[in-house]
């Protein structure tokens, strides 16, 4: 008798992250192409970034372009003397969590991801980048007071999600400039790394995988993230670090969750080269056992991507997934 039950989306993603031989390529693409994922979060998050207006912390945002991303124009904690007057959101407000009722059932067989809160970006939204960088040397204790607040918010969020059947905990902090980190690796390790470690440990203890978005040149700290338990690294740029370099140094030890490089290949290259890049991503970042999840960039207009480029990328990732599925089927058929 022959058994060859196809994996569900949830099983595909879990197998990919655990390097347990998924039977096809996991993907997260626009609705018309399909996704193995469903995402959830608070009804209103303390980490929300409005296009315009003031957020819960008192940061004033503005947006003047086509991007979904705003920019902080007024930082509520430019002076540490204002710390006692800082508006600290109440993460336990019941209304924040009402939207999660029944979310596991709504997700069905999809891999359910819950959004968390940034612990670097939120600080420079409050203090400003230059102040944050100076604080590393002039006021590390005060920085850690803010980090303690953000840590507790993340731990509370993880605890809440664990009650709703969430599969992974996902938040973002952009650490890189174009060709270097924003701060020294030693400063990252001394101040921020212990906080990430506590968040990742709490998520794992709650039965969740850990996912982090970080753009820019971050090669110098990827090993640190692997060491403290990051399961999935979501990067939208690869060419500024080198696709082969990333794969050679880190492939097989962490799962990459990425679109075709949004800054170069998706913007400048032909559809033929976009398709080739899709295959190189699977070759260098992934392994037969797993380790690569294909995705799209959710703001193609803001990034200047054409519909033709987007279609080429999605179509090629689906072709690769079907090829992998056929290979899996050939190697896992048989009887007893």
C-alpha positions as CSV (number, residue, x, y, z in Angstrom):
1,X,0.0,0.0,0.0
2,X,1.4,3.4,-0.9
3,X,1.3,6.5,1.4
4,X,2.3,9.9,0.1
5,X,0.3,12.5,2.0
6,X,1.1,16.1,1.0
7,X,2.2,18.4,3.8
8,X,0.0,21.2,4.8
9,X,1.3,24.8,4.6
10,X,1.9,24.8,8.3
11,X,3.9,21.6,8.1
12,X,5.9,22.9,5.1
13,X,7.0,26.0,6.9
14,X,7.8,24.1,10.1
15,X,9.8,21.6,8.2
16,X,11.7,24.3,6.4
17,X,12.6,26.1,9.6
18,X,13.6,22.8,11.3
19,X,15.6,21.6,8.3
20,X,13.4,18.5,8.2
21,X,13.0,18.1,4.4
22,X,9.8,19.9,3.4
23,X,8.2,18.4,0.3
24,X,8.2,21.7,-1.6
25,X,9.5,25.3,-1.4
26,X,7.7,27.3,1.3
27,X,6.5,30.7,0.0
28,X,4.7,33.9,1.0
29,X,3.5,35.6,-2.1
30,X,0.7,38.0,-3.2
31,X,-2.8,36.6,-2.8
32,X,-3.1,35.7,-6.5
33,X,-0.1,33.5,-6.2
34,X,-0.7,32.1,-2.7
35,X,1.0,31.9,0.7
36,X,1.7,29.4,3.4
37,X,1.4,32.1,6.0
38,X,-1.2,34.0,8.0
39,X,-0.2,37.0,10.1
40,X,-1.8,38.4,13.2
41,X,-1.2,41.0,15.8
42,X,-2.8,43.4,18.3
43,X,-5.8,45.5,17.3
44,X,-3.5,48.4,17.8
45,X,0.2,47.8,18.6
46,X,2.5,50.0,20.6
47,X,4.9,49.4,17.7
48,X,2.6,50.9,15.1
49,X,4.2,53.3,12.6
50,X,1.6,55.7,11.2
51,X,2.2,57.3,7.8
52,X,1.2,60.6,9.4
53,X,0.2,61.7,12.9
54,X,1.3,60.9,16.4
55,X,1.8,57.3,17.7
56,X,1.0,56.1,21.2
57,X,4.4,57.1,22.5
58,X,4.1,60.6,21.3
59,X,6.4,60.4,18.2
60,X,5.2,62.5,15.3
61,X,5.3,60.9,11.9
62,X,5.2,62.1,8.3
63,X,5.2,60.7,4.8
64,X,5.8,62.6,1.6
65,X,6.2,59.8,-0.9
66,X,4.6,56.6,-2.3
67,X,6.1,54.3,0.3
68,X,4.1,52.7,3.1
69,X,6.8,53.8,5.5
70,X,6.7,57.0,7.4
71,X,9.5,58.9,9.1
72,X,9.6,60.3,12.7
73,X,9.8,64.1,12.5
74,X,9.5,64.8,16.3
75,X,11.0,62.5,18.9
76,X,9.2,62.6,22.2
77,X,12.3,61.8,24.3
78,X,15.0,64.0,22.7
79,X,16.0,65.0,26.3
80,X,16.3,62.4,29.0
81,X,14.8,64.9,31.4
82,X,11.5,64.1,29.8
83,X,11.6,60.4,30.7
84,X,9.1,60.6,33.5
85,X,6.6,62.3,31.2
86,X,7.0,59.7,28.4
87,X,3.8,58.1,27.4
88,X,4.3,54.4,27.9
89,X,1.5,52.3,26.3
90,X,-0.3,49.7,28.4
91,X,0.4,46.4,26.6
92,X,-2.3,44.7,28.8
93,X,-5.2,46.7,27.6
94,X,-7.9,44.0,26.8
95,X,-9.0,45.8,23.6
96,X,-5.6,45.2,22.1
97,X,-6.1,41.4,22.2
98,X,-9.8,41.0,21.2
99,X,-8.9,40.5,17.5
100,X,-7.0,37.3,18.3
101,X,-10.0,35.4,19.5
102,X,-10.4,32.4,17.2
103,X,-7.3,33.3,15.2
104,X,-5.9,29.7,15.1
105,X,-9.2,28.4,13.7
106,X,-9.2,31.2,11.1
107,X,-5.6,30.4,10.1
108,X,-6.6,26.8,9.3
109,X,-3.6,24.9,8.0
110,X,-1.5,28.1,7.5
111,X,1.6,28.9,9.5
112,X,0.4,31.6,11.9
113,X,2.8,34.4,12.7
114,X,2.3,37.0,15.4
115,X,3.9,40.5,15.2
116,X,6.1,41.7,18.1
117,X,7.8,45.0,19.0
118,X,11.1,46.4,17.8
119,X,13.8,47.0,20.5
120,X,16.2,49.1,18.5
121,X,14.0,51.1,16.1
122,X,11.5,52.0,18.8
123,X,14.3,53.5,20.8
124,X,15.5,55.7,18.0
125,X,11.9,56.6,17.2
126,X,11.9,58.0,20.8
127,X,15.3,59.4,21.1
128,X,16.4,60.0,17.5
129,X,19.3,58.2,15.8
130,X,22.1,60.5,16.8
131,X,21.0,60.6,20.4
132,X,20.7,56.8,20.5
133,X,24.2,56.3,19.1
134,X,25.6,58.8,21.6
135,X,23.7,57.1,24.4
136,X,25.7,53.9,23.8
137,X,28.7,55.8,25.3
138,X,27.1,58.5,27.4
139,X,24.0,57.0,28.9
140,X,24.0,53.2,28.5
141,X,22.1,52.8,31.7
142,X,19.3,55.0,30.5
143,X,19.2,53.1,27.2
144,X,18.7,49.9,29.2
145,X,15.8,51.4,31.1
146,X,14.0,51.8,27.8
147,X,15.1,48.3,26.7
148,X,13.7,46.9,29.9
149,X,10.3,48.4,29.1
150,X,10.4,47.0,25.6
151,X,11.5,43.6,26.8
152,X,8.6,43.3,29.2
153,X,6.2,44.3,26.4
154,X,7.6,41.6,24.2
155,X,7.5,39.0,26.9
156,X,3.9,39.9,27.6
157,X,3.0,39.7,23.9
158,X,4.7,36.3,23.6
159,X,2.7,35.0,26.6
160,X,-0.5,36.3,25.0
161,X,0.2,34.7,21.7
162,X,1.0,31.4,23.3
163,X,-2.6,31.1,24.4
164,X,-3.9,31.6,20.8
165,X,-1.8,29.0,19.0
166,X,0.6,31.3,17.2
167,X,3.5,29.4,15.5
168,X,6.1,32.1,15.3
169,X,7.1,35.5,16.8
170,X,8.2,38.1,14.3
171,X,9.5,41.6,14.8
172,X,11.9,43.9,13.0
173,X,14.9,46.1,13.6
174,X,17.0,47.4,10.7
175,X,20.6,47.3,11.9
176,X,22.5,48.0,8.7
177,X,23.5,50.9,6.5
178,X,24.5,50.1,3.0
179,X,27.9,48.6,3.7
180,X,28.3,48.5,7.5
181,X,26.4,48.3,10.7
182,X,24.9,51.4,12.2
183,X,26.8,50.8,15.5
184,X,29.9,48.7,16.3
185,X,29.4,44.9,16.7
186,X,30.8,45.2,20.2
187,X,28.1,47.8,21.2
188,X,25.4,45.5,19.8
189,X,26.7,42.6,21.7
190,X,27.1,44.5,25.0
191,X,23.7,46.3,25.0
192,X,21.1,44.7,22.6
193,X,22.2,41.1,22.2
194,X,21.2,40.1,25.8
195,X,17.7,41.5,25.2
196,X,17.2,39.6,21.9
197,X,18.4,36.5,23.7
198,X,15.7,36.8,26.3
199,X,13.0,37.4,23.7
200,X,14.0,34.4,21.6
201,X,14.3,32.2,24.7
202,X,10.8,33.2,25.8
203,X,9.3,32.5,22.4
204,X,11.0,29.1,22.2
205,X,9.7,28.2,25.7
206,X,6.2,29.1,24.5
207,X,6.6,26.8,21.5
208,X,7.1,29.5,18.9
209,X,9.8,29.9,16.2
210,X,11.6,33.2,16.2
211,X,11.7,35.5,13.1
212,X,13.5,38.8,12.7
213,X,13.5,41.4,9.9
214,X,16.7,43.4,9.5
215,X,17.8,45.2,6.4
216,X,21.2,46.7,5.4
217,X,24.6,45.2,5.9
218,X,24.3,42.9,8.9
219,X,26.9,40.2,8.2
220,X,28.8,41.1,11.3
221,X,26.0,40.1,13.7
222,X,24.2,37.2,11.9
223,X,26.4,34.8,13.8
224,X,25.3,36.4,17.0
225,X,21.6,36.0,16.1
226,X,22.2,32.3,15.3
227,X,24.0,31.8,18.6
228,X,21.1,33.2,20.7
229,X,18.4,31.3,18.9
230,X,17.0,33.2,15.9
231,X,15.3,30.7,13.6
232,X,14.4,32.8,10.6
233,X,16.1,35.9,9.3
234,X,14.0,38.1,7.0
235,X,16.3,40.2,4.7
236,X,15.1,42.1,1.7
237,X,18.6,42.9,0.4
238,X,21.3,40.3,-0.2
239,X,23.5,41.8,-2.9
240,X,25.0,44.4,-0.6
241,X,26.4,41.6,1.5
242,X,26.9,39.0,-1.3
243,X,24.4,36.2,-1.9
244,X,27.1,33.5,-2.0
245,X,28.8,34.9,1.1
246,X,25.6,34.8,3.1
247,X,24.9,31.3,2.0
248,X,28.5,30.0,2.5
249,X,28.7,31.5,6.0
250,X,25.2,31.0,7.4
251,X,23.3,28.7,5.1
252,X,22.1,25.5,6.7
253,X,22.1,27.0,10.2
254,X,19.4,29.6,9.9
255,X,16.4,29.9,7.6
256,X,16.3,32.9,5.2
257,X,12.9,34.4,4.4
258,X,13.5,36.7,1.5
259,X,12.4,38.2,-1.8
260,X,14.7,38.8,-4.8
261,X,17.0,41.7,-3.8
262,X,14.7,44.7,-3.8
263,X,17.3,47.3,-4.3
264,X,19.2,46.0,-7.3
265,X,17.9,42.9,-9.1
266,X,14.2,43.6,-8.8
267,X,14.7,47.3,-9.8
268,X,17.3,47.1,-12.5
269,X,17.4,43.6,-14.0
270,X,15.5,41.9,-16.8
271,X,12.8,39.3,-16.0
272,X,15.2,36.6,-17.2
273,X,17.8,37.7,-14.7
274,X,15.2,37.9,-11.9
275,X,14.2,34.3,-12.6
276,X,17.9,33.3,-12.5
277,X,18.3,35.1,-9.2
278,X,15.4,33.2,-7.7
279,X,17.2,29.9,-8.5
280,X,20.5,31.2,-7.1
281,X,18.7,32.2,-3.8
282,X,17.5,28.6,-3.5
283,X,20.9,27.3,-4.4
284,X,22.9,29.4,-1.9
285,X,20.5,30.2,0.9
286,X,18.6,27.0,1.0
287,X,19.5,23.3,1.5
288,X,17.7,20.1,0.6
289,X,16.7,19.9,4.2
290,X,15.1,23.4,4.2
291,X,16.4,26.8,5.2
292,X,14.8,29.1,2.5
293,X,11.4,30.6,2.3
294,X,10.5,32.7,-0.8
295,X,8.6,35.9,-0.2
296,X,7.6,39.1,-1.9
297,X,8.2,42.7,-0.8
298,X,4.9,44.1,0.4
299,X,5.4,47.6,-1.0
300,X,6.5,47.1,-4.6
301,X,5.3,50.6,-5.7
302,X,7.3,52.3,-2.9
303,X,10.4,50.3,-4.0
304,X,9.8,51.1,-7.7
305,X,9.2,47.5,-8.8
306,X,7.3,46.8,-12.0
307,X,4.4,44.4,-12.1
308,X,6.4,42.5,-14.8
309,X,9.3,42.0,-12.4
310,X,6.9,41.0,-9.5
311,X,5.2,38.4,-11.8
312,X,8.5,37.0,-13.0
313,X,9.7,36.5,-9.4
314,X,6.5,34.9,-8.1
315,X,6.1,32.7,-11.2
316,X,9.7,31.4,-10.9
317,X,9.4,30.7,-7.2
318,X,6.2,28.6,-7.8
319,X,8.0,26.7,-10.6
320,X,10.9,25.9,-8.2
321,X,8.4,24.8,-5.6
322,X,6.6,22.4,-8.0
323,X,10.0,21.0,-9.2
324,X,10.9,20.3,-5.6
325,X,7.6,18.7,-5.0
326,X,8.0,16.4,-7.9
327,X,11.5,15.4,-6.7
328,X,10.1,14.8,-3.2
329,X,7.4,12.6,-4.6
330,X,9.8,10.5,-6.7
331,X,12.0,9.9,-3.6
332,X,9.2,9.2,-1.2
333,X,7.0,6.8,-3.0
334,X,6.9,3.1,-2.3
335,X,4.9,0.5,-0.5
336,X,4.9,-2.0,2.3
